[in-house]
């Protein structure tokens, strides 16, 4: 399946299994194996957006940058 088809499939599967409104979460995934043409293992991670915002706010209040750049 193409990358676009994979993303659509993962989005659909996530909506079936995540107990929150899908618009309230950030999703990411990693294909773990591609040995079989018939199926692949995929690691799916979902985090509620408000949890990320809470952590980002704590970092900002501590006077730190929440960016990933290295100095």
N, C-alpha and C positions, 0 to 999 in steps of 0.2 A: 504494500500500500504506500501511496505517496505521503510525504510529510504533511501535506494539507489534509489528506484523508485521516491520517493518524491523529492530528490535532482535533478534528471534528469528532472522531470516535472517542477520544479521551474526554473531551468536553461532555459528550452524551453520557458516558459511563460515570463520570464524576457527578453529574446531576442525579443519577440513579442511587448513588451511595452516600453522598454527603448530606447530613441532616440539616443543612442550612440553605438559605437561598443562595444560589450559585453566584449571584451578583455581589454577595457579601464576603466572598472569599477570593484569595489569590491562589491560583493553581500553578504548579510546575510539575514536570515529569521527566523521567530519564528512562530510555529503553535499556534494559539490562542485558538482553541477549537478542541476537538476530540469527541464531544458528538455524532455526526452523523457518521455512517459508510459510508454513501454515499458521504459526503463532509466535508471539514474543512475550517475554515478561517485561512489565512496565512498572516502575515505582512512581506512584502518584502522591504528591504532597499538597495538602490544602490547609491554609491558615486564614482565619477570619481577619478581615482588613482592620477591624478595630484593635485586635491584638498587636498587629504590626505598628499601628499608629501609637498605641500606648508605649511600646518599647522605643519608638523613634522620639516621642516626647520626652521620655526619661533621659535619653542620650542628649537631646538638645538642652534640657534644663541643666544638665551637668556641664554644659559648655563645650561639649564635644561635637564633632561632625558625624553624621550618620552615613556619610558617603563611604564608598569602598576604596577610594584612592589612597595610595601610599605616599607618604612624604619623607 
